[in-house]
Every structure is written in structure tokens, then in C-alpha cells.
């Protein structure tokens, strides 16, 4: 069965007015589609990606070692069945995988934006995506689905574009970023800023691939600790020590340390540090009540079902953060427009990526309701 992957770039010359008051006079969005769009364009599902994700959500490129980040969720016969749905995942504005970002060329200067790039909000990211759908002639979709930062986007869609989708599914996310998550991001921000290889933002891309960027790697370690969580680390590594290292060597390593090193020091080869800084800022300032006095005022805008899925051992966005959204919806008299399911998980925050089998039937049932 063919996934029918199409990887495309849309360019926009219409100015994008941002929440900060800044304007992007032109920009581009890289996106990927799966499945076949039906004649009346009524079978669309939008997928939103997390911080380090991209538009490449499913399938495998010819030279690729690993498939797209949600390949176990999207495809023929899978939870998001591409024999039935036309799936779109766009690279977020500000990310470094093809959409306009800090290292893109600013038209006026013909130089990279770098620190002249505007700070974006989740609302800005979603607004740019809405321009993409308008460009594609898509006025309405079946569902918007995302986890983590993608869940922030799904929540934003449900509030700011409340009739755009038949249903909204937000996983492993929050209505506003708490101090704990901001503090973890701070480690990454400071490590990058003070790394000599960062060159105060004036590095060249080739330098990072050749020499790496320890600051970004250290920041990534802080993220990995939160993403994986203590239960998963206990189960995966325990107290195991690296076979090649001596226990009484000062820099001898436990297996968990080797895991962090391997994953973190490979990260700067694929992810741009300025994009990382900007995306951290976007996540830190996320607040679904922005533009309203209180969160209930924003959630009062929800008009279609909002499905919330949390994970029991998520230590980045804790289950109670999503329970707060559910409770407010009930207090608003919108209990018929909200569902909440907590998955008993074992892989921490990353459970929304890893433990698809535990919520697959739930998502299928949600989609069945809107067929």
C-alpha cells in the first residue's frame, strides 16, 4: 500500500502580521502530505509537530535510516489511515527544516535574519499554517491532531479557529507553559548562548556540522531527561555501567550517560541552534489565555469537540495540566465538547510518540464519530 508522500514548499509574498507587532513581509512553508485528497477536499487531517519535529511525520525517504517521527501512527491501515484521509503536516515557521527561520535570508538585506528574526507565538505558527490551507483551497478539515508543542497548536486551533475542524485532539501538552518547563528550556538557552562555537549567533552552518555545538548538545540533554522520564530510564538503563569504562575512572559512564551523550551530541548536526532558541521562546511564552483576561474566557470560544490525552508519567507537561483544561470546560457548561483520557504510560513525555498502541483505539473512535 502506497503512502503517497509529497514533500512541497509554498511561498507567500503576502505579509504575515505577528502577535508581537512585527511583520514577515514574505515567508515560505515546507510541508508534507500523505494519502489522496478527495474531490471535495473533505478528508483532510492536520498534524502538528513538536519542538524538534518537522513536516516529515511518516514514511521513509530513500536514504533515511529512520522513518518520520509519527510513522507508527500515520499510514495505510494505521490509526490515521491514509487510505481514507489526506494528511498534511507542515514545518513550523521558525523551525530549521525548510520553513522560514532565523537562518533564512531576509529579502531586504540579502543576509540571514539571525537575531533580527521575530519572536513567534503559537498563534503566529498556526496563522501561517492557515495561510497554507487557504493556498491549497482547503477551508475545513476533519481533525487537527498534535502532541507537546503540536498539542499547543491543536489547542490554539480549537480556540482561534473553532469551526475549522470537526474535532481537535491535543496530547501531552498544556494551556500555558509552567515554570518547570521554562526552567528546563533555560538550561538549553544559556548553554547555547555561552558556547564559543555559537559565535554570538554568527556561526556558519558548515561549522556546526563539522565541529558540532556542545552548548546545544547540553541543552538537548536537559530536554531528553524530561522527555524520557524517570520510569523509562529506570527500566531501560537501571544501574548498568558502560562495559568499556572503569567504575573508578573519573569520567567512566553509566549506560544512561552514554545514551545522553550519543543522542545529544548528534543533535547539533541536524538542528540549528538559533531555531532552537527561538522555538524555546515560542514555547515559553505560550498561554492559551493570551488575548483574554483568563483561560476560561479563551476556552469559551471552543465550538467543536476538544479531546485531551495525557500520559501518567509525563514530567514535562503533567497530567494535571490537561485536567485543568477539562475542568474549566466542564465549569463553562461545555462538558459535551471535551473528553479527557489519561494513558498509563512508561515512556514519559515521549509516550505520545512511542506508545501509540495505548491510545490508537481511542483516536480511531474519535475519528469514527465524525465520519
C-alpha positions, 0 to 999 in steps of 0.5 A: 500500500502506497503512502503517497508522500509529497514533500512541497514548499509554498511561498507567500509574498503576502505579509504575515502580521505577528502577535508581537507587532512585527511583520514577515513581509514574505515567508515560505512553508515546507510541508508534507502530505500523505494519502489522496485528497478527495474531490471535495477536499473533505478528508483532510487531517492536520498534524502538528509537530513538536519542538524538534519535529518537522513536516516529515511525520511518516514514511521513509525517504530513500536514504533515511535510516529512520522513518518520520517521527509519527510513522507508527501512527500515520499510514495505510491501515494505521490509526490515521489511515491514509487510505481514507484521509489526506494528511498534511503536516507542515514545518513550523515557521521558525523551525530549521527544516525548510520553513522560514527561520532565523537562518533564512535570508531576509529579502531586504538585506540579502543576509540571514535574519539571525537575531533580527528574526521575530519572536513567534507565538503559537498563534503566529505558527498556526496563522501561517499554517492557515495561510497554507490551507487557504493556498491549497483551497482547503477551508475545513478539515476533519481533525487537527491532531498534535502532541507537546508543542503540536498539542499547543497548536491543536489547542490554539486551533480549537480556540482561534479557529473553532469551526475549522475542524470537526474535532481537535485532539491535543496530547501531552501538552498544556494551556500555558507553559509552567515554570518547570518547563521554562526552567528546563528550556533555560538550561538549553538557552544559556548553554547555547548562548555561552558556547564559543562555537555559537559565535554570538549567533554568527556561526556558519552552518558548515561549522556546526556540522563539522565541529558540532555545538556542545552548548546545544548538545547540553541543552538537548540533554536537559530536554531528553531527561524530561522527555524520557522520564524517570520510569523509562530510564529506570527500566531501560538503563537501571544501574548498568555501567558502560562495559568499556569504562572503569567504575573508578575512572573519573569520567567512566559512564553509566549506560544512561550517560552514554545514551545522553551523550550519543543522542545529544551530541548528534543533535547539533548536526541536524538542528540549528541552534538559533531555531532552537532558541527561538522555538524555546521562546515560542514555547515559553511564552505560550498561554492559551489565555493570551488575548483574554483576561483568563483561560476560561474566557479563551476556552469559551470560544471552543465550538467543536469537540476538544479531546485531551490525552495525557500520559501518567508519567509525563514530567514535562507537561503533567497530567494535571495540566490537561485536567485543568483544561477539562475542568474549566470546560466542564465549569463553562457548561461545555462538558459535551465538547471535551473528553479527557483520557489519561494513558498509563504510560512508561515512556514519559513525555515521549509516550505520545510518540512511542506508545501509540498502541495505548491510545490508537483505539481511542483516536480511531473512535474519535475519528469514527464519530465524525465520519 
